[in-house]
Amino acid sequence: MKNYNVGIIGATGMVGQRFAVLLENHPWFKVTTLAASPRSAGKTYKEAVGNRWLIEKPMPKEMENIVVMDATADIEKIASQVDFVFCAVDMKKDEIKALEEAYAKHECPVMSNNSAHRFTPDVPMIIPEINDKHMEIVEAQKKRLGTKKGFISVKSNCSIQSYVPALNPLREYGITKVLACTYQAISGAGKTFETWPEMVDNLIPYIGGEEEKSEQEPLKVWGEIKGNEIVKTTAPSITTQCLRVPVTNGHFAAVFVSFENKPSKEEIIKKWKEYKGVPQQLGLPMAPKQFLNYFEEDNMPQAKLHRNLENGMAVSIGRLREDTQYDYKFVCLSHNTLRGAAGGAVEMAELYAAKGYFD
Ligand SMILES: NC(=O)c1ccc[n+]([C@@H]2O[C@H](COP(=O)([O-])OP(=O)(O)OC[C@H]3O[C@@H](n4cnc5c(N)ncnc54)[C@H](OP(=O)(O)O)[C@@H]3O)[C@@H](O)[C@H]2O)c1
């Protein structure tokens, strides 16, 4: 596989730091460029981050002295230095939309962690194991943007990355309705217990915008390309409640599901165990070998024990049983900043690289 030079836009933030660590020894991608706000621009990465380093592993040595660029003012220069960028910035939605389009228009593909473009109809929202086919819409997007190589691809919200993978292999039974309550870690808000002490021994029953994302994004992920857009599917009907819980990393979901043709419990577990996506078939570096892992023990999976399964890229499922109001209920877990954020975006980029989109 060819090697690619990569930039991280928003490198000083929590997700940006994750990208830096994940890409440290990546076999295909080499981080050559880091960018953030004007507050960080002109400083070395080490100076710009200062005491804001939040990841358990240290800052990669070879990135410490890279001088951080201004994500907006230096677009042209950044785009000329790299084959593509990862983007995770804390800006207003319309500013992020404009920033990402500007990179694409400078012929620099954008692998985005931001939500701004998730519902732009010709921007694919990729969970690599589920909807790699949506990558094809990029040709229509490039036509709209007037680019040869530049395009934007987004990953979905972290909250849906446990239950959508678990439900995906069951779609052939005709999923009619889903109820999911999510229990989301504080790192999903870019926080730790040090920076958010109010979360110790606490639960907050509201995460702004999260329930709408959790209900709507699966419908695009399971949508179909029609003409120049991805059209959302209309079923199943999904309702959610999203709670913030005092856990550092790992989003849980308690899921209830009904089907047109109710499968047996054994059939469901077999589907989970046997499920493989294109990343597993291609052996992408970031892809977990076993994507969906079912645990038979009643008290499993657990956030602390299983969030790091297969480098935080695997989904853990447990407690499948019949329900009195829905056909079944179960619980599932995924690491929100690995599978749910930076790791999922790196795997998405590997898929684009493997299919030649960065050449
Ligand atoms: N945390 C998660 O688990 C998670 C999961 C999925 C998606 N996301 C999304 O990823 C994005 C980043 O989240 P985060 O938690 O990493 O946020 P964060 O820790 O607050 O970091 C924000 C980053 O954006 C940069 N930034 C702020 N204003 C900017 C500007 N005007 N121009 C250029 N860069 C600017 C910051 O640079 P300075 O340091 O220079 O200010 C920093 O690098 C958000 O859109 C978030 O919704 C987060």
Ligand as a Chemical Component Dictionary entry (heavy atoms), coordinates in Angstrom:
data_LIG
# 
_chem_comp.id                   LIG 
_chem_comp.type                 NON-POLYMER 
_chem_comp.pdbx_formal_charge   0 
_chem_comp.three_letter_code    LIG 
# 
loop_
_chem_comp_atom.comp_id 
_chem_comp_atom.atom_id 
_chem_comp_atom.alt_atom_id 
_chem_comp_atom.type_symbol 
_chem_comp_atom.charge 
_chem_comp_atom.model_Cartn_x 
_chem_comp_atom.model_Cartn_y 
_chem_comp_atom.model_Cartn_z 
_chem_comp_atom.pdbx_ordinal 
LIG N1  N1  N 0  -15.086 14.129 22.145 1  
LIG C1  C1  C 0  -15.708 13.167 21.446 2  
LIG O1  O1  O 0  -15.826 11.995 21.859 3  
LIG C2  C2  C 0  -16.251 13.436 20.083 4  
LIG C3  C3  C 0  -16.815 12.375 19.404 5  
LIG C4  C4  C 0  -17.268 12.559 18.114 6  
LIG C5  C5  C 0  -17.183 13.805 17.525 7  
LIG N2  N2  N 1  -16.653 14.853 18.197 8  
LIG C6  C6  C 0  -16.603 16.132 17.489 9  
LIG O2  O2  O 0  -15.246 16.456 17.197 10 
LIG C7  C7  C 0  -15.087 17.864 17.240 11 
LIG C8  C8  C 0  -13.986 18.202 18.219 12 
LIG O3  O3  O 0  -14.324 17.706 19.504 13 
LIG P1  P1  P 0  -13.261 17.731 20.700 14 
LIG O4  O4  O 0  -13.919 17.025 21.822 15 
LIG O5  O5  O -1 -11.944 17.264 20.206 16 
LIG O6  O6  O 0  -13.203 19.328 21.001 17 
LIG P2  P2  P 0  -12.073 20.139 21.778 18 
LIG O7  O7  O 0  -11.282 19.262 22.668 19 
LIG O8  O8  O 0  -12.759 21.315 22.344 20 
LIG O9  O9  O 0  -11.083 20.633 20.595 21 
LIG C9  C9  C 0  -11.482 21.578 19.666 22 
LIG C10 C10 C 0  -10.418 21.806 18.598 23 
LIG O10 O10 O 0  -10.947 22.772 17.678 24 
LIG C11 C11 C 0  -9.988  23.801 17.521 25 
LIG N3  N3  N 0  -10.641 25.075 17.229 26 
LIG C12 C12 C 0  -11.469 25.796 18.006 27 
LIG N4  N4  N 0  -11.818 26.944 17.364 28 
LIG C13 C13 C 0  -11.192 26.923 16.167 29 
LIG C14 C14 C 0  -11.129 27.810 15.058 30 
LIG N5  N5  N 0  -11.789 28.971 15.058 31 
LIG N6  N6  N 0  -10.380 27.464 13.980 32 
LIG C15 C15 C 0  -9.707  26.292 13.960 33 
LIG N7  N7  N 0  -9.710  25.408 14.988 34 
LIG C16 C16 C 0  -10.447 25.723 16.075 35 
LIG C17 C17 C 0  -9.261  23.867 18.856 36 
LIG O11 O11 O 0  -8.030  24.552 18.679 37 
LIG P3  P3  P 0  -7.348  25.431 19.872 38 
LIG O12 O12 O 0  -6.752  24.439 20.822 39 
LIG O13 O13 O 0  -6.319  26.219 19.146 40 
LIG O14 O14 O 0  -8.438  26.250 20.479 41 
LIG C18 C18 C 0  -9.101  22.372 19.129 42 
LIG O15 O15 O 0  -8.031  21.865 18.357 43 
LIG C19 C19 C 0  -16.451 18.457 17.613 44 
LIG O16 O16 O 0  -17.129 18.817 16.417 45 
LIG C20 C20 C 0  -17.144 17.304 18.290 46 
LIG O17 O17 O 0  -18.540 17.398 18.164 47 
LIG C21 C21 C 0  -16.170 14.706 19.472 48 
# 
loop_
_chem_comp_bond.comp_id 
_chem_comp_bond.atom_id_1 
_chem_comp_bond.atom_id_2 
_chem_comp_bond.value_order 
_chem_comp_bond.pdbx_ordinal 
LIG N1  C1  SING 1  
LIG C1  O1  DOUB 2  
LIG C1  C2  SING 3  
LIG C2  C3  SING 4  
LIG C2  C21 DOUB 5  
LIG C3  C4  DOUB 6  
LIG C4  C5  SING 7  
LIG C5  N2  DOUB 8  
LIG N2  C6  SING 9  
LIG N2  C21 SING 10 
LIG C6  O2  SING 11 
LIG C6  C20 SING 12 
LIG O2  C7  SING 13 
LIG C7  C8  SING 14 
LIG C7  C19 SING 15 
LIG C8  O3  SING 16 
LIG O3  P1  SING 17 
LIG P1  O4  DOUB 18 
LIG P1  O5  SING 19 
LIG P1  O6  SING 20 
LIG O6  P2  SING 21 
LIG P2  O7  DOUB 22 
LIG P2  O8  SING 23 
LIG P2  O9  SING 24 
LIG O9  C9  SING 25 
LIG C9  C10 SING 26 
LIG C10 O10 SING 27 
LIG C10 C18 SING 28 
LIG O10 C11 SING 29 
LIG C11 N3  SING 30 
LIG C11 C17 SING 31 
LIG N3  C12 SING 32 
LIG N3  C16 SING 33 
LIG C12 N4  DOUB 34 
LIG N4  C13 SING 35 
LIG C13 C14 SING 36 
LIG C13 C16 DOUB 37 
LIG C14 N5  SING 38 
LIG C14 N6  DOUB 39 
LIG N6  C15 SING 40 
LIG C15 N7  DOUB 41 
LIG N7  C16 SING 42 
LIG C17 O11 SING 43 
LIG C17 C18 SING 44 
LIG O11 P3  SING 45 
LIG P3  O12 DOUB 46 
LIG P3  O13 SING 47 
LIG P3  O14 SING 48 
LIG C18 O15 SING 49 
LIG C19 O16 SING 50 
LIG C19 C20 SING 51 
LIG C20 O17 SING 52 
# 
